[in-house]
């Protein structure tokens, strides 16, 4: 499984595609496919059928679709969208911004 430098709850900006320029929060990361699910980006319509025993309403629902990792950039709090690198600090690896060198906090 490849390791990705984008994590859940990171703020990212879309670099390519129909939603270029939009920013959103990462909802889910799929490292084996190399994709991420970003909030309010690449929204598609999906038909939903009503289930008889569950009281769900049928119709057309909107949901996010995964986008390639290469088409998004993590937004640094100080310098904007930038590439992410790794740096060894003590015994652990820390994500750092390649533009300004600031550490990227891991939100949980």
MIDOSE-1310 file (N, C-alpha, C; in nm, 2 decimals, decimal comma, always signed):
residues 108
xxxx	+0,08/-0,12/+0,00/+0,00/+0,00/+0,00/+0,09/+0,12/+0,00; +0,07/+0,21/-0,09/+0,14/+0,34/-0,10/+0,10/+0,43/+0,02; +0,19/+0,51/+0,06/+0,16/+0,60/+0,17/+0,14/+0,74/+0,11; +0,04/+0,81/+0,15/+0,00/+0,94/+0,10/+0,03/+1,05/+0,21
xxxx	+0,07/+1,17/+0,16/+0,10/+1,27/+0,26/-0,03/+1,36/+0,28; -0,14/+1,32/+0,22/-0,26/+1,39/+0,25/-0,34/+1,31/+0,35; -0,39/+1,37/+0,45/-0,46/+1,30/+0,56/-0,61/+1,35/+0,57; -0,69/+1,27/+0,64/-0,83/+1,31/+0,67/-0,83/+1,44/+0,74
xxxx	-0,93/+1,53/+0,71/-0,95/+1,66/+0,77/-0,85/+1,77/+0,73; -0,76/+1,74/+0,63/-0,67/+1,84/+0,58/-0,76/+1,93/+0,48; -0,72/+2,05/+0,48/-0,78/+2,14/+0,38/-0,70/+2,14/+0,25; -0,76/+2,11/+0,14/-0,69/+2,10/+0,01/-0,75/+2,19/-0,09
xxxx	-0,68/+2,22/-0,19/-0,73/+2,30/-0,31/-0,71/+2,22/-0,43; -0,82/+2,22/-0,52/-0,82/+2,15/-0,64/-0,73/+2,22/-0,75; -0,64/+2,15/-0,81/-0,55/+2,21/-0,91/-0,59/+2,19/-1,05; -0,67/+2,09/-1,08/-0,71/+2,06/-1,22/-0,85/+2,00/-1,22
xxxx	-0,91/+2,02/-1,34/-1,05/+1,97/-1,35/-1,16/+2,08/-1,35; -1,28/+2,03/-1,35/-1,39/+2,13/-1,36/-1,41/+2,21/-1,23; -1,36/+2,15/-1,12/-1,37/+2,22/-0,99/-1,24/+2,29/-0,95; -1,16/+2,33/-1,05/-1,03/+2,39/-1,02/-1,05/+2,52/-0,94
xxxx	-0,96/+2,54/-0,84/-0,97/+2,65/-0,75/-1,05/+2,64/-0,62; -1,14/+2,53/-0,62/-1,22/+2,51/-0,50/-1,14/+2,46/-0,39; -1,17/+2,49/-0,27/-1,11/+2,44/-0,15/-1,21/+2,36/-0,07; -1,16/+2,26/+0,00/-1,25/+2,17/+0,08/-1,17/+2,09/+0,17
xxxx	-1,25/+2,02/+0,26/-1,19/+1,94/+0,36/-1,19/+1,79/+0,31; -1,08/+1,72/+0,34/-1,07/+1,58/+0,30/-1,16/+1,50/+0,39; -1,26/+1,43/+0,33/-1,35/+1,34/+0,41/-1,29/+1,20/+0,43; -1,23/+1,15/+0,32/-1,18/+1,01/+0,33/-1,06/+1,00/+0,23
xxxx	-0,96/+0,92/+0,26/-0,85/+0,89/+0,18/-0,84/+0,74/+0,14; -0,82/+0,72/+0,01/-0,81/+0,58/-0,05/-0,67/+0,56/-0,10; -0,57/+0,52/-0,01/-0,44/+0,51/-0,05/-0,41/+0,41/-0,16; -0,49/+0,30/-0,16/-0,46/+0,19/-0,26/-0,50/+0,24/-0,40
xxxx	-0,60/+0,33/-0,41/-0,64/+0,38/-0,54/-0,58/+0,52/-0,57; -0,52/+0,58/-0,48/-0,45/+0,71/-0,50/-0,55/+0,82/-0,52; -0,67/+0,81/-0,44/-0,77/+0,91/-0,45/-0,81/+0,96/-0,32; -0,87/+1,08/-0,31/-0,93/+1,14/-0,19/-1,07/+1,18/-0,22
xxxx	-1,15/+1,19/-0,11/-1,29/+1,24/-0,12/-1,29/+1,37/-0,05; -1,32/+1,48/-0,13/-1,31/+1,61/-0,08/-1,46/+1,67/-0,07; -1,48/+1,74/+0,04/-1,62/+1,79/+0,07/-1,65/+1,90/-0,03; -1,77/+1,89/-0,10/-1,83/+1,98/-0,19/-1,74/+1,99/-0,32
xxxx	-1,67/+1,89/-0,35/-1,59/+1,89/-0,48/-1,62/+1,77/-0,56; -1,64/+1,78/-0,69/-1,68/+1,67/-0,78/-1,81/+1,61/-0,73; -1,91/+1,69/-0,72/-2,04/+1,64/-0,68/-2,11/+1,57/-0,80; -2,16/+1,45/-0,78/-2,23/+1,38/-0,89/-2,37/+1,35/-0,84
xxxx	-2,46/+1,33/-0,93/-2,60/+1,29/-0,90/-2,61/+1,14/-0,90; -2,68/+1,08/-0,81/-2,70/+0,94/-0,80/-2,84/+0,90/-0,77; -2,90/+0,81/-0,84/-3,04/+0,77/-0,82/-3,04/+0,67/-0,70; -3,14/+0,70/-0,61/-3,16/+0,62/-0,49/-3,30/+0,57/-0,49
xxxx	-3,31/+0,44/-0,47/-3,44/+0,38/-0,47/-3,49/+0,37/-0,33; -3,62/+0,38/-0,31/-3,68/+0,37/-0,18/-3,68/+0,23/-0,13; -3,65/+0,21/+0,00/-3,64/+0,08/+0,06/-3,78/+0,06/+0,14; -3,84/-0,05/+0,12/-3,97/-0,07/+0,18/-3,97/-0,07/+0,33
xxxx	-3,87/-0,14/+0,39/-3,87/-0,15/+0,53/-3,80/-0,04/+0,61; -3,73/+0,04/+0,54/-3,64/+0,14/+0,61/-3,68/+0,28/+0,61; -3,79/+0,31/+0,54/-3,85/+0,45/+0,54/-3,75/+0,55/+0,47; -3,68/+0,50/+0,37/-3,59/+0,60/+0,30/-3,66/+0,64/+0,17
xxxx	-3,65/+0,77/+0,14/-3,72/+0,83/+0,03/-3,63/+0,81/-0,10; -3,69/+0,77/-0,21/-3,62/+0,75/-0,33/-3,61/+0,88/-0,41; -3,53/+0,89/-0,51/-3,51/+1,01/-0,59/-3,37/+1,02/-0,64; -3,33/+1,15/-0,66/-3,19/+1,17/-0,71/-3,12/+1,24/-0,60
xxxx	-3,01/+1,19/-0,55/-2,93/+1,24/-0,44/-2,79/+1,29/-0,50; -2,74/+1,39/-0,44/-2,60/+1,43/-0,47/-2,50/+1,38/-0,37; -2,39/+1,34/-0,42/-2,28/+1,30/-0,33/-2,14/+1,33/-0,40; -2,04/+1,33/-0,31/-1,91/+1,36/-0,37/-1,85/+1,23/-0,43
xxxx	-1,76/+1,25/-0,53/-1,69/+1,14/-0,59/-1,54/+1,16/-0,57; -1,47/+1,05/-0,56/-1,32/+1,06/-0,53/-1,25/+1,14/-0,65; -1,14/+1,21/-0,61/-1,06/+1,28/-0,70/-0,91/+1,24/-0,68; -0,84/+1,24/-0,79/-0,70/+1,19/-0,79/-0,61/+1,28/-0,69
xxxx	-0,52/+1,22/-0,62/-0,43/+1,29/-0,53/-0,35/+1,39/-0,60; -0,31/+1,36/-0,73/-0,22/+1,45/-0,80/-0,29/+1,58/-0,84; -0,43/+1,58/-0,84/-0,50/+1,70/-0,87/-0,54/+1,79/-0,75; -0,48/+1,76/-0,64/-0,51/+1,84/-0,52/-0,38/+1,88/-0,45
xxxx	-0,38/+1,99/-0,38/-0,26/+2,04/-0,30/-0,31/+2,07/-0,16; -0,23/+2,04/-0,06/-0,26/+2,07/+0,08/-0,24/+2,22/+0,09; -0,34/+2,29/+0,16/-0,33/+2,43/+0,19/-0,25/+2,45/+0,32; -0,14/+2,52/+0,31/-0,06/+2,55/+0,43/-0,13/+2,68/+0,50
xxxx	-0,12/+2,68/+0,63/-0,19/+2,79/+0,70/-0,12/+2,92/+0,68; +0,01/+2,92/+0,64/+0,08/+3,05/+0,63/+0,11/+3,09/+0,48; +0,12/+2,99/+0,39/+0,16/+3,03/+0,26/+0,07/+2,98/+0,15; -0,04/+2,92/+0,18/-0,14/+2,87/+0,08/-0,11/+2,73/+0,03
xxxx	-0,16/+2,70/-0,09/-0,14/+2,56/-0,14/+0,01/+2,53/-0,17; +0,05/+2,42/-0,12/+0,19/+2,38/-0,14/+0,21/+2,23/-0,14; +0,33/+2,19/-0,18/+0,36/+2,05/-0,17/+0,40/+2,01/-0,03; +0,39/+1,89/+0,01/+0,41/+1,84/+0,14/+0,53/+1,75/+0,14
xxxx	+0,62/+1,76/+0,23/+0,74/+1,67/+0,25/+0,74/+1,61/+0,39; +0,84/+1,53/+0,41/+0,86/+1,47/+0,54/+0,99/+1,51/+0,60; +1,00/+1,52/+0,73/+1,12/+1,56/+0,80/+1,13/+1,48/+0,93; +1,25/+1,43/+0,96/+1,26/+1,35/+1,09/+1,29/+1,45/+1,20
xxxx	+1,20/+1,45/+1,30/+1,22/+1,53/+1,42/+1,22/+1,43/+1,54; +1,34/+1,42/+1,60/+1,35/+1,32/+1,71/+1,33/+1,18/+1,66; +1,23/+1,11/+1,71/+1,21/+0,97/+1,66/+1,10/+0,96/+1,56; +1,03/+1,07/+1,53/+0,91/+1,06/+1,44/+0,93/+1,14/+1,31
xxxx	+0,85/+1,10/+1,21/+0,84/+1,18/+1,09/+0,73/+1,28/+1,10; +0,76/+1,40/+1,06/+0,66/+1,51/+1,06/+0,64/+1,57/+0,92; +0,52/+1,60/+0,89/+0,49/+1,66/+0,76/+0,53/+1,81/+0,76; +0,60/+1,85/+0,66/+0,64/+1,99/+0,65/+0,60/+2,05/+0,51
xxxx	+0,58/+2,18/+0,51/+0,54/+2,25/+0,39/+0,67/+2,28/+0,31; +0,68/+2,25/+0,18/+0,80/+2,27/+0,11/+0,82/+2,41/+0,07; +0,72/+2,50/+0,08/+0,74/+2,64/+0,05/+0,81/+2,71/+0,16; +0,75/+2,70/+0,28/+0,80/+2,78/+0,39/+0,87/+2,70/+0,50
xxxx	+0,86/+2,57/+0,49/+0,93/+2,48/+0,59/+0,85/+2,47/+0,72; +0,73/+2,52/+0,73/+0,65/+2,51/+0,86/+0,60/+2,36/+0,87; +0,59/+2,32/+1,00/+0,53/+2,19/+1,02/+0,38/+2,19/+1,00; +0,33/+2,09/+0,94/+0,18/+2,08/+0,92/+0,12/+2,00/+1,03
xxxx	+0,03/+2,06/+1,10/-0,03/+1,98/+1,22/-0,12/+1,87/+1,17; -0,13/+1,77/+1,24/-0,22/+1,66/+1,21/-0,34/+1,68/+1,29; -0,45/+1,71/+1,22/-0,58/+1,73/+1,29/-0,65/+1,60/+1,31; -0,71/+1,58/+1,43/-0,78/+1,45/+1,46/-0,92/+1,48/+1,49
